[in-house]
Amino acid sequence: MSSYMQKPEQVERKWYIIDAAGKSLGRVAATAASILRGKHLPTFTPHVDCGDHVIILNAEQVVLTGNKINQKVRYYHTGWVGGIKEIHYNKLMAENPEKAVMYAVKGMLPNNTIGRTALTRLRVYKGAEHEHQAQKPEAWTQEIK
């Protein structure tokens, strides 16, 4: 018996909404990354980009457990000599919580063209409002622990 391999032209994408209010940042990001990759589908094929679109709402209400809000640091490099920069998560969550969620999801996707393309299907919003009603998004009903 041979395995089923989905072809790129057979992919049908849906839209899902994840409400991040009161949920852990890592668990929301892991769920979003799994949906973006398509791992929740029975037709998942590793070498085909078969994931769905994800809208994450209430990014400002996401929770960092323990003392991570004070201890976690995001490092990045400007490309110049000696250009290492850092931003602490207490400042990042206060100024731009959408970026914190985006970084978490990006870290859980593969570092190749499939992962980069999947990240373009992610939309993160600070509040509970979004502008994608025309796409008829469904609420993600499976549990985010």
C-alpha positions in Angstrom: 0.0 0.0 0.0 1.5 3.4 -1.0 1.3 6.6 1.1 -0.9 9.4 0.0 1.1 12.4 -1.3 -0.9 15.6 -1.8 0.0 17.8 -4.8 0.3 21.6 -4.5 -2.7 22.2 -6.8 -4.9 20.1 -4.6 -4.5 22.3 -1.5 -7.6 24.0 -0.2 -6.8 26.6 2.4 -9.2 27.5 5.3 -9.0 30.4 7.7 -8.9 29.9 11.5 -9.0 32.3 14.4 -7.1 31.7 17.6 -8.0 33.8 20.7 -4.8 34.2 22.7 -6.4 36.0 25.7 -5.1 34.4 28.9 -3.2 31.6 27.1 0.5 30.9 27.2 2.6 32.4 24.4 4.4 29.1 23.6 1.2 27.1 23.4 -0.5 29.6 21.2 2.6 29.8 18.9 2.9 26.0 18.7 -0.8 25.6 17.8 -0.5 28.4 15.1 2.7 26.8 13.7 1.0 23.4 13.4 -2.0 24.9 11.6 0.3 27.0 9.3 2.2 23.8 8.4 -0.9 21.8 7.9 -0.1 19.1 10.5 -3.7 19.0 11.7 -4.9 17.7 8.3 -5.1 14.0 7.4 -3.6 14.9 4.0 -0.5 16.4 5.5 2.5 16.0 3.2 5.9 17.2 4.5 7.3 18.5 1.2 4.1 20.4 0.2 3.0 23.7 1.6 -0.5 22.5 2.7 -1.2 24.7 5.7 -4.1 27.1 6.4 -4.4 30.8 7.3 -4.3 31.8 11.0 -5.5 34.9 12.7 -4.4 35.4 16.2 -6.4 37.9 18.3 -5.7 39.6 21.7 -1.9 39.4 21.4 -1.6 41.9 24.2 -3.3 39.5 26.6 -1.0 36.6 26.0 0.7 35.3 29.1 4.4 34.6 29.7 4.6 32.1 32.6 7.1 32.2 35.4 9.5 35.2 35.4 10.0 35.1 31.6 8.5 38.6 31.2 11.5 40.0 33.1 14.2 37.5 32.1 13.5 36.6 28.4 15.5 38.6 25.9 15.3 38.7 22.1 18.6 39.2 20.3 19.0 40.3 16.7 21.9 41.5 14.6 21.8 44.6 12.4 24.3 43.3 9.9 27.0 45.8 10.8 30.2 44.9 12.8 29.3 44.9 16.5 25.7 45.3 15.6 24.2 42.8 18.1 21.0 44.3 19.7 18.7 43.0 22.4 15.2 43.8 23.5 13.6 42.5 26.8 10.2 41.0 26.6 8.7 43.3 29.2 9.4 46.2 26.8 8.4 44.2 23.7 5.1 43.1 25.2 4.3 46.7 26.2 5.2 48.3 22.9 4.5 45.6 20.2 2.9 42.4 21.4 2.1 41.3 17.8 5.9 41.1 17.1 6.4 38.9 20.2 3.8 36.4 19.0 5.2 36.6 15.5 8.7 35.8 16.7 7.4 32.8 18.7 5.6 31.3 15.7 8.5 32.0 13.4 10.8 30.1 15.7 8.5 27.0 15.5 8.4 26.9 11.7 11.1 25.2 9.6 13.9 27.4 8.3 13.2 26.9 4.6 11.0 28.1 1.8 7.9 26.2 3.2 8.4 27.9 6.6 8.8 31.4 5.1 5.8 31.0 2.9 3.7 29.6 5.8 4.6 32.7 7.9 3.0 35.0 5.3 -0.4 33.3 6.1 -0.2 34.5 9.7 -2.0 37.6 10.9 -1.6 38.8 14.5 -3.8 41.6 16.0 -3.4 43.4 19.4 -7.1 43.5 20.1 -10.2 41.5 19.3 -11.0 43.1 16.0 -9.7 42.0 12.6 -10.5 42.8 8.9 -10.9 39.3 7.5 -14.6 38.7 7.8 -14.9 38.3 4.0 -12.8 35.1 4.2 -15.3 33.6 6.7 -12.7 32.4 9.3 -13.7 29.7 11.8 -12.8 29.7 15.4 -10.1 27.1 16.3 -12.1 24.7 18.5 -9.4 22.2 19.5 -7.9 22.8 22.9 -4.9 25.1 23.4 -3.6 23.8 26.8 
